[in-house]
Amino acid sequence: MLLSIDKSNRLTQKKTGSKLKAMGLDERGLQDILFRTLDRLFPDDELILLMQSRRWQEEPDLMAVDKNGYLYIFELKAWESHPSNLLQVLRYAQLYGPSKYGDLDAWYKKATDPSQSLKIAHAAKFGTDLDEEAFNGKQMFVVMTNGLDYKTREAIQYWRSCGLDIRPWVYRVYEGQPNEILLEMSAFRVEDNPYEDIAEGYYILNTNISNDETDHGDMLANHKAAAYFDPWKYKIERLAKGDVVYLYQSRVGIVAMGKANGKLVKAPY
């Protein structure tokens, strides 16, 4: 919800969203825009990304697993008030629901680091050692849709009442300044994050002790923040001079803090 505030009388008024076509933007255009910043909307602290779709392939836009090994299937083709919003994600349920651990592991290695298995990465992130048979024991489905698209949201509500774990991921678009579109888009969360609206400039970075204790010791001894695998080794490039960084040790908590000096150093792992 977006509210406009009249400072003269201190009253608020709810802003009404618009459809994409009214803004001169189609759904494919929105999808391309979102994919450029998807890592900022996707909770890599709660989910491990397995794959991202390729053009002209019958693949979900995103697939991920959570700490229980459950498979999340995301459909970001937000055709407003179009039946394919749900039919497509149910089609993916048919195609990918029976997938075994070996399939998930192959997708993960192809999308990230071929030298690290999904099982090892999962254990390092969530601190739990799942059997291979536990992966993809359940599927969750997520459909992105315009807040005005009540038909799709009603259909999702109906299928949830029937026991299907399908969730809406709602966006809203508003008129902005000339040549500007305002997009209201909340990050998709498995759990609530009470700090998500705090301004950027504060970061929590894992010391990688679960994978290699020498990484942890190196960060503390040399007063540095480092990242070693895809996608984290690219996300660390966002750190700017003056940003406050907290080093987090798995199963312990915050073990150090400091300010980034703005110097990015790249080296072989």
Beta strands, then each sheet from edge to edge (+ up, - down):
strand 1: 3-6
strand 2: 11-14
strand 3: 48-52
strand 4: 62-65
strand 5: 71-75
strand 6: 139-146
strand 7: 166-175
strand 8: 181-185
strand 9: 202-206
strand 10: 244-249
strand 11: 253-259
sheet 1: 1+ 2-
sheet 2: 3+ 4- 5+ 6+ 7+ 8-
sheet 3: 9+ 10+ 11-
end
